[in-house]
């Protein structure tokens, strides 16, 4: 793997890792509009597949 290809790979991975996904955007918008207490339900809904694995 050449240096140019490696730099392209690293920059692509960094860009994709730094952008939030739809669940994070939902949690952020819900906590801004409704407060921290209401956003906890969104966190539990997002983490539910982890608990029932």
C-alpha positions in Angstrom: 0.0 0.0 0.0 1.5 3.3 -1.1 1.7 6.4 1.1 -1.0 8.3 -0.9 -3.5 5.4 -0.6 -2.8 5.1 3.1 -3.4 8.8 3.7 -6.6 8.6 1.7 -7.7 5.7 3.8 -6.9 7.3 7.1 -8.6 10.6 6.2 -11.7 8.7 5.1 -11.9 6.7 8.3 -11.4 9.8 10.4 -14.1 11.7 8.5 -16.6 8.8 8.9 -15.8 8.3 12.6 -16.2 12.0 13.4 -19.7 12.5 11.9 -22.6 11.6 14.2 -25.2 9.0 13.1 -29.0 9.4 13.1 -29.4 8.1 16.6 -26.9 10.6 18.0 -28.6 13.4 16.2 -32.0 12.3 17.5 -30.7 12.2 21.1 -29.0 15.6 20.7 -32.1 17.4 19.2 -34.4 15.8 21.8 -32.2 16.8 24.7 -31.9 20.4 23.4 -35.7 20.8 22.9 -37.0 18.7 25.9 -34.2 18.6 28.4 -31.9 16.0 29.9 -34.5 13.9 31.7 -36.5 13.2 28.5 -33.4 12.4 26.5 -32.7 9.4 28.9 -35.6 7.5 27.3 -33.9 7.9 23.9 -30.6 6.6 25.3 -32.4 3.6 26.7 -34.1 3.0 23.4 -30.8 3.2 21.5 -29.1 0.8 24.0 -31.9 -1.7 24.1 -30.4 -4.1 21.5 -27.3 -4.3 23.6 -29.3 -5.3 26.8 -31.3 -8.0 25.0 -28.5 -9.6 23.1 
